[in-house]
Amino acid sequence: MKRNLIIASACCIFSFTAIAQKKTIDQKVDSVLKLMTLDEKIGQMNQYNGPWAATGPLTNDDKLLDQIKEGKVGSMLNVTGAKRTRELQDLAMQTRLKIPLLFGQDVIHGYRTIFPIPLAEAASWDMKLIEQSARVAATEAAASGIHWTFAPMVDIARDPRWGRVMEGAGEDTYLGSLIAVARVKGFQGKGLGNTNAVMACAKHFAAYGAAVGGRDYNSVDMSLRQLHEVYLPPFKAAADAGVATFMNSFNDLNGIPATGNKYLQRDILKGQWKFKGFVVSDWGSVGEMIPHGYAKNNYEAAMLAANAGSDMDMESRSYIQNLSKLVKDGKVNISVIDDAVKRILRIKFVMGLFDDPYKFSNEEREKAQWNNTEHRKIEKEMAKKSIVLLKNDKQTLPLSKQTKTIALIGPFIKAISDNLGFWSYDWPDDSSRITSTYDGIKSKVSADSKLLYAKGCNINDSITTGFAEAVETAKQADVVVIQVGEARDMTGEAKSRSNIHLPGVQEDLIKAVMATGKPVVVMINAGRPLIFNWTADNAPAILYTWWLGTDAGNAIADVLFGDYNPSGKLPMSFPLTEGQIPIYYNHYNTGRPAQNDSDRFYRSAYIDLSLYPKFAFGYGLSYTSFEYSDIKLSKSSFKPTEKLTATVTVKNTGNYDGEETVQLYIQDLFGSVVRPVKELKGFQKVFLKKGEAKEISFAITTEDLKFFNDKLEKIYEPGDFKLFIGGASNNVKQTSFTLTK
Ligand code: GLC
């Protein structure tokens, strides 16, 4: 009895302390809020870009740094480095209440060590590694005074003309949601306040990836059902994973700009999802509601954005210039201001910045993290697993390290910064730190191998004078490796392209070299799906090498020469032409579903084009081959309270050990709304030695069968389903089952 009493009282003390501890942060927030003037509160809702670098249209403001001292700034972006952040924090410490600044930065795929672009990482389908990638980025950024990264970008995108596909996880909601969680966990690590963790930011809220025509900043119009079914789940997953902040988006959604969209920010995010963090606008998007035609002036824009739930104004100056008058005019209630400021202050407490405003600005830690060999090792691993083998006829790959003469041709072979992609950083030592393809191959092949090199052409012009040298070089070789693609600034923000073919004369270069009859391996650097049909049909071997980051050359060499068997799977469908866009695997069946390309009167087929993409979602080859058994189901029907198990045996039937991503898709055959022909509902990565076989099982419950009906209820409906398992969305075994009432 006595013992129980002691335990019980200990628990009470503990829980009281815990409650007291929890209340401490809230109390501290309230205690600071009580001291603040209206202007000081509004200052916290104001974010400026530093005067040293910009990621949007800059406003000249020579009083910018003075305003920090005047308490008019709550956060800065694009201010990096232990030294510089310390300097600006010094200015904030001169304010009356000494409220520390938050420093935000676009650490999208690495900071000092640059990782593959997010779309490439998505091709790895490796959640653990994607989390590690974000972990390294956070560690390096936090060591450089950065508190907050404007990532992960979790916009689902089905249109490769949109340049920002490179920042996300592709076309699939299920895969995109898992990756959103992996990135949030990676960035925020063991918890905010640790000096190797940064606040993450789910962006761009919402549906920015559905811009009409793939044109950046363009309008978005869709049913709320599609919004909830396809575009919101990765944001919900990020929120459930504890993401510290959200960023809204430039686009209007169903006629209302996201920045002024109450439905998104208050009803869904802060209401239904009970989000406790804060929302930052995207660069200038508060003021951009004027050209949107939604606000007459910055006074109105500030009112609409604040009342709709945008807590912090990035760079538009609408808040700092108008909120005080809006409160006095009764247009914005002080409770709106207080709620926004409490959200911002709360995070500053959680980050420990009130206790030590300089805790992240530590030059010793910065130096230690920067040339960190462990980070580079993880980067190379991520890069290898991001590479997708699109074709390998006649086992052209892997190449032998003893190959006598190899011709290396193309404008990317010796590229350095073009391995980094958009949203990356240039450092003085890049030429020594970034491994080119040439250097990667040079360090891989035997001492007797001879490497020949010819650039052949530029990335994006019509000059063909280099072809002759390239052809001559190819003729002297036993095998040719050509590396073509997009320059790092050809995909990214404000980089929508109407023509996504291989740029310039690069495909002509491939044709000229192929004409020599030599075996040719083509590698394509890109930030998006490109169109290269001639190459795809004629080159014997193709690797999609994206933009792989700092150790690109070594990762590529590992794959080229078989030290790593490529395992990547495409996170986006590759269209045959721009005219085929949007094309994505999880489309509806329609009333006239075509079974093949000759069904002209079916599924709105084109009379001049195939129905199918060049490469499908989930597609990716290996140097080995994998055989799938028929699917075994634990039962042919199951009740909502039960689960169903689907099992296949996957066998490595080739000559190399390798990793396969076994994908599970489900089709709901009939519903109260039409349902996609298949939807990714699970996947498992399995490593198989040559000749080895393993059973892979998936447990299916009603959770996997839910969808949003026309009342926006997330439900499942009993009925008949098809179940698919395979190595690509268009290469599956199938079976069927019934969910009973
Ligand atoms: C940019 C981007 C956004 C980025 C922000 C700050 O315009 O849209 O993704 O985080 O501005 O650089």
Boltz pocket constraint, residues with backbone or C-beta under 6 A from the ligand:
constraints:
  - pocket:
      binder: B
      contacts: [[A, 55], [A, 56], [A, 77], [A, 106], [A, 150], [A, 203], [A, 282], [A, 283], [A, 493]]
      max_distance: 6.0
